[in-house]
Amino acid sequence: MPGAVPPFRCFHMKTALSACLIVGLMTVCSDVRAATCPRPDALGTARTITVDVKTTPRVGLKSFPQTLPLNDKEVVLTFDDGPLPATTGKVLAALSAECVQATFFVIGRNAEASPQMLKAMVRQGHSIGNHTWSHPMLNHLDKAKALADIDKGFAAEAAALGPAKPGAVRLFRFPYFSSTPALLDEMEKRGVVVFGADLWASDWLKMTPEQELDLLTTRLAHARKGIILLHDIKSQTAAMLPGFLRYLKQNGYKVVHVVPAGDTGSMTSTGNATN
């Protein structure tokens, strides 16, 4: 839950996804990928932005002076705090149904408990970011303890997915956006792009899916674009997401997917891409 906080390479692409099936509480995806989205009427992913720490060390207007260079009516979908099979599986199914890619900032201990969920995310072409091991208020810890929790989160993701490619940028979001200048400097030195957000649905508050959808669409209508923060561990968000994706499609919004520089896995899994 957030507190109060004071040259890109772009690719247009035809989106492809793994074939997925919800089995019990898990999302099981095959390794078979279509060349294009199987649903011509789907929302789809309009383009991909590759981020690099040299040009975008930190983004998101709720925390920082700058954000991603999005056009009017372009959004980036991001999800925090998972994976939690009961809800993350539903989120992945909703995204798959509309051929949309997102970025998941996962908690290390949840990744360790559900490594197959991370693998399902990657097979569907989503990007993975770190959200620490245990979701602490990092600005309440000394630097060494804060970095230890961050590093443990990265290690849990690597254990599930394998180590990052040499030179690949990593993505990170501070829990509660509780950064410090020293930790921000350390992330930049390590080549880690830090994500804030431009708007959110306040889905840490108790509300119905319908109330959340109304709140989020009202905020988006005002902002017109931006990095959107949601939580894939929230049942109300999982229930709200299909309606929100329909809203985006019906109102002319485009989804932009963020890919870390040096990580070509997401580009490969989404089929054809051209400059």
N, C-alpha and C positions, 0 to 999 in steps of 0.2 A: 504494500500500500504506500503510495507516494506521500511525502510530507510537503509542506509549503516550501518552495524553493525559489529563492530569488530568480589535375584534370581527370573527372569521372569517366569511366568507360561504360556506355549504356548499350544495351542490346534489346531490340525488339524480338520477340520470340513467339513461337507457337508452343503452347503448353502441353506437356504430356505427363501423365501420372502413372504410378504403379496401380495395378488392380488390387483393390483392398476389400476386405470383408470383416465385419465386426463379429467376433466370436466370443460370446460371454462378455467379459469386460476388456478384452484385448482387441487391438486392430492388427490383423494379419494381412500383410501385403505380399503379393507375388513379385518376382523379379522381372516380370514381363512388362515392358513399357511401350506405350503407343507412341507413334511418331508425332501425332497431334492430339489435341483434346478430343475425346470420343463424343462430346456433346457440343454440337455447333452453336447451341443457344446458351452455353455456359458463360459465366462472367469472365473466366480466364485470367491469366496474368499478362498484362499489357507489355511490360518491359522489365528488364533487370538492371539494377545499378550495382556496380562493383565498387566497394568502399576500400579505402586505403588510409592508414593512420597518418600519412604525410599530408593528405588533403582534408581528411575528416576525422581528426582524433577524437572528437566528441560531437554528438548531434542530439537535437531535441530541445525545443524552445522552452519547455517547462523547467529546464535546468541550465541550458547553455545559450549563448547569443546566437548560435547558428544551428541549422538543421539541414536535412537532405535537400537537394535542388529539385523539388517536385513541382510539376506543373499544376495549374488549376484543376481540381477534381481528381488528383492522384493521391492514393493512400498507400501506406505501408502497414501491414498487419503484423503485430507482435504479440506474443503470449508469454506470460511469466508464471513461474512457480511449479510447473510440472516436472516430469510427467506424473500424472495420476490416472491409471488405466480407466477408471469408471467414467471420467469426464474427458480426458485427453483423447480417448478413442472416438468419442462423439465429435469433438472438434476436428480431428483429422478426417472423419467421414464427411463432415459438412464442407470442409475445404476441398476434399477430393471430388465431391459431387459437382462443385463449380470450377474445377480445374485451377485452383488458386494456390499459390505458394506464400508462406509466411515465415517469420523468424520466431523460434522458440528459445527463450532464455530460461534454462532449466536449472533447478536446484540439484547440487551434486548428490545429496543423499537420496533424493527421489530417482535420479538417474541410476544410481547403484541398485536401487530396489527394483527398477523396471527398465533394464537396459534394452529389452526388445522394443519398447515404445520409442526410444531414441532411434533405433535402427529403422523403425517404421517411418519416422519423420524424414530421415535421410532418403529412404527409398521413394518417398512421395515428392522429393525435391526441395524440401524445406531447409532453411538454414538453422544452425544450432549455435546459441550463445550461452555463456556462463552467467549464472545468477548467484554465485557463491556455493559453498557446501551446505550451510545451515541457515541462510537468510538472516544474518544478524544486522544490527545497526552498525555499520562499519565505522562511522564517525564517532562511535562510543568506545571503540577499541584502540589500543595502541597500534602503530603501523605494522609491527611484526605480526601480531595476532590477526590483524585484518588481512594481511597478505597471505598468511597461512590458510585462512578460510577460503580466500579466492583461489589459491593454488590447489587446494584440495578439491574444489569444485571442478576446475579444469582437469585434474587427474581422474576424477570419476567419469567425466565425459570421454576422456581418452581411453579409459578402461572399457567403455561400452562400444566406442566407435573406432578405436585405433588412434595413434598419435596424429597430430596435424601435419600436413605436408610441410617440408622445409620452406620457410619464407611465407607461409600462409598467414594472413591476418586473422586474429581471433576477435570475437565479439563479446562484450561484457555489459551488463546492466547492474548498477548498484541497487541492492534492496532498499526500498523506501527512497531511492535517489540520494542516499546518505553518503555522498562523496566528500572527500577532503582534497585540498590542493596537492598535498603530498601523494595521495593515492592516485589522483588523476595524472600527475607527472609520472608516477611509476608505471601506470598502464600505457602511457604514450611511449615511454622508453622501451617497453616490452613489445611494442607493435600491436597493441590491443585497441580496437575502436570501441569507445564507450557510448552506449545508447541511453538517452533520456527518452522523452516522448513529447509530442506536440499536443495531444489530447487523449482523453481516456473516458471510459464509461463509468468510473467509480464503482466497479463491480465488487469491491471489497465491502460495500454497504449492502445491507439486506434489502432486496427488491425483487419484484417478479421479472421474468424475462421480458414481458411487455413494457414494463417501466424502464428497464435497462435499454431496450431498443429505442424507446422514445427519447431518453436522455442522450444517448450516443448520437442519434441522427440529428437531434437539435443542435448539439455541439458541432457536429461535422458540417451542418448547413451553414453555421456561422464561420467556422474556420476554413471550409472549402477544400482543405487538403491537409496532409500531415502524417506523421508516425502515430499510429493508434496503439495504445496500451490496453490489453485485455489479460485475463487470467484463465488459463485452460484448466485450472483446478476447481473452478466455480461452476456448479451445475446450472445456475441461471444463465451464465454466459454460453455454455454449451447448447442450452435450449434456445437462446436468443440468436446464435450465430447464423443459422440458415435464413432467418428473416432479415438480418443485417446484410448478408450477401445479396439477397434479392433486392433490397433497397439500393445497394450500390449499383447493381445492374440496371434497375429501372430508372435511376436518376443520373445515369451517364458518368459514374465514377469509374476510374481505372485503378487496378491493383498493380503496384510496383514491388518487385521482389529484390531484397538486398542480399548480395553475395560477397563474402570476404575475398579480397584480392589474393590470388595464389591458390584459391580453393576452387578447382574446376569441376568438382563432383556434382554440384547442383546444376551447373550449366549442362553437363553431360546428360544428366538424368531427365532434363526437361526437353530433350529433343532438339529441334532445329533452332539456331540462333544466328542472327545476322547483325552486322553493325548498322 
